[in-house]
Amino acid sequence: MRRILAYLLVTFLFGACGGKEKVPSGIIPPGRMASITADVLMAREAYTQKKKAFDKQNVHPLLAVMKDYGIDTVQYYRSLEWYGKHPEIFQRVYTLTDSIIQYRLDSLDLKVKVKRDSSRKDGQGRDEKVKKVPFPFGES
């Protein structure tokens, strides 16, 4: 649900501040491309860290991400190539990709902090509420 809301909001934001150049049909829209690229980068990092586990289960992270988004690698790489030829739009995609990854890392840091606080033996911090990290693209 969060992913869908983030995608819709990102798509709206890119549409609202769209430049003169339009993304042609057949090319993944900027907001969706940023979400896919964030997932691809995180999947590649996970694969680097746990290569044996992925290989043992016969899972290829890039293909898994493409399947999640209902696209194939040809469409992804064709879109990536198009964005590479349009650096202004490509920069916006990567800025958004960076924001998505940073949001996810901040969320993970918050979960670790909550878990650490709740496991304290002295009992302090268990009843304290941790502020929710705001979603950078609006409420989800």
LINBEL-V831104 format. One record per helix or strand. SS is the DSSP state (2 for helix, 1 for strand). FROM is the first residue (numbers start at 1). TO is the last residue. If there is no record, write none. Layout:
ss->(SS | SS)
from->(FROM | FROM)
to->(TO | TO)
//
This chain:
ss->(2 | 2 | 2 | 2 | 2 | 2)
from->(2 | 30 | 51 | 61 | 73 | 87)
to->(16 | 49 | 56 | 69 | 84 | 118)
//
